[in-house]
């Protein structure tokens, strides 16, 4: 726990007179003790009054019962020529002399702080902490830790700058200097106070890496207009953004404050900042859980089921999809707000996926439930499988975000095996197709197929057919099993797509060929891990 010393006396006297709360005073005195900020507000005010009454001969007085650890930088320097005493014409307003400690004590009645606008006052009290915790508990989330975030009104940065200029001048008169970075940040001090209280009430620790976030958004309508002068002084800092309701964001205001000259700032904003009539208001108290990822492999047995919802011009063409048949059950069990479905490639609506299935992953956004045992995941898998005869899933499991990268790697690097039922216009005999079995590592040039040109860029892609195995059926039909590079367009390899894929089965057989049925027999991506189901 830090202590105030004799050199802090002028700062304490000055800020108390101008309407600054005890915790903000500690911040401007560069006090780095977290525990000290947690003292009750009335006790802090009492301690500051005692400190000012102490005999000035007692150098390095310990008013809070402990010895200082090294605090933030505060350097003894020759007083530099600053902006001088300026008012709205570029001069600091005259404040009462800091020689009279009693005057400071007399004027330090509890009122809304002119720097933090009440953030370090009312919003540090048990009542507000309980209000936050009630919101968290009523939301019914599962979590084992939390991270607390706070959004502050941008005008607080303006008020902080004004208070810093005031203190900077006072310290300059005493041969001391105070850099902006030396001041304890308001957010930091607030979290020092709030974290232990929230942790005790919620029964879990605060953890900066936690996926469960508790956030509070503060506003102060009374002083909303205080940033506007910055837009005139630094117009380049305030650019309209589609997702922002106002150009006066915290980052834009900070950027403008870094650019504006001190004398220009003092012409437009009172120093010290005026005392507000009202406290900040907590506009929002929200909870959010980080995304949970579920992976598995799916089989598709229908030739009338798209992988994702098939909607054209706002009209749904088919009633369901692989994505929906899987994700609707995950959404219900995890109590998530939304989901994002991804897979290792995709099949057309009329293509089946057989064998071990196609790897997929579902991102569940803001799930309220996050803990599932292996048995519960197995039960969820069975629920999905019992809900439809069009799909089946296997190896359903929780995975990490980073692990999904392994699935995506396989889209281009791995191989896939297909079975195609092919028709030819001219009659064929067994010997007419037997040579296909001997072709290895056949290189194709595939121009973007006409059927996907509306959603894929026009390009010529080199793809490889590793092996082929033919099975004669009759004079106009045969089955072809192919092992190919991932990303090969199989339908186009069969019929040629009006010459856009070269070579193709039609050109190899010297006759017209078309594909009647296509099945994916294997997707050779070794992910996710196989489970003993």
Order of alpha helices (4+ residues) and beta strands (2+ residues): alpha-alpha-alpha-alpha-beta-alpha-alpha-beta-alpha-beta-alpha-beta-beta-alpha-alpha-alpha-beta-beta-beta-beta-alpha-beta-beta-alpha-beta-alpha-beta-alpha-beta-beta-beta-alpha-beta-alpha-beta
